[in-house]
Amino acid sequence: MTFHTILPLEIVLDGFGDPNRMRRTVEIRRGGMLLEVEPVGDGLGRVVRLLDCPLDAYLDPSLNPGSLIRMHP
């Protein structure tokens, strides 16, 4: 893998291989789309990425990475 960055390697690889820094994510299917979501509590989840969806879903601001969504409809 090649990284093209101006950041020092120490910053880029900070936490690499540390199992305590790994996020616990789940895959949920919602409205015909498969999303990777990080549970944050109270039935909410933070969108990590879209896994299987139509292309126009990437333009939906409510599905941007970091957005909070309800995990159960």
Secondary structure, 3 states (H helix, E strand, C coil): CCCCCCCCHHHHCCCCCCHHHCCCCEEEEECCEEEEEEEEECCEEEEEEEEECCHHHHHCHHHCCCCEEECCC
